[in-house]
């Protein structure tokens, strides 16, 4: 299928940025410089603790549902909550008429593994403590936030906690050992052109074994996980993380839906204001959430 003109232009601009090969402080500064966009009129943002974890809560004024969403942002465990992911999450809240909780989990390098994992587990327990039934919670993650979400569920499952209704994964990272074949086969097509795609994530891995399921859920015992929907991208070096995880999950009796979006890139749904395919992906994601 031919991609849109807008997507071609965005790919071109991403190739020219070259920000992701710079030192972490410069990447953080670039993310902080992204200008804030106005939230949808019906959305207000609260800053509260969720079981001891600082959290942005995107509240829908006219919500008709008692269901909630727990969103784990990406950023290689080193980049926090910025205007880019705040407006994206606000739009999810708007489209689903559900409150979205985005934990401001601890970041590396100051807080390496397992700090973010512990915060993710605490945030899920916090949703339960607020009165949400597990069946009324949907987890959503983008990039490394997907690894965080699934690893947290592996721990919670082992501890006997009820699973949420489903998990939505946006261009997921599931293998912090970086063994996927698309690191090589897609490298020239990926518009980000990152020399070391796991570069900043190594601050989080530290001296720990990246093959641990607590870091890389691809290597975990997946049976018993809830329904998982994956939005992967053809021009993303992490594509094989998504396909390998989906295959293994299906082999372990997990209901998995995976869609590979033609000629799209890492976390492409965040460009939904500019790119038609990104808007369609976000609409599909929200429709899937509303089906549960």
Protein Blocks (a to p, Z undefined) as FASTA:
>chain_A
ZZdfklmmmmmmmmmnommmpcfklmmmmmmmpccddddfkbccddddeehiacdddddf
kbcbfbdcddddehehpaccdfklmmmmmmmmmmnopacddddddddfklgcfklmmmmm
mmmmmmmmnopafklpccddehjlmmmmmmmmmmmmmnopacdfbdcdehiafbfnopaf
klmmmmmmmmnlpablmlmmmmmnmmacfkbmklmmmlmcfehpacddddddfklcklmm
mmmmmmmmmmnopacdddddehiaehklmmmmmmmklmmmmmmmmmmmmmZZ
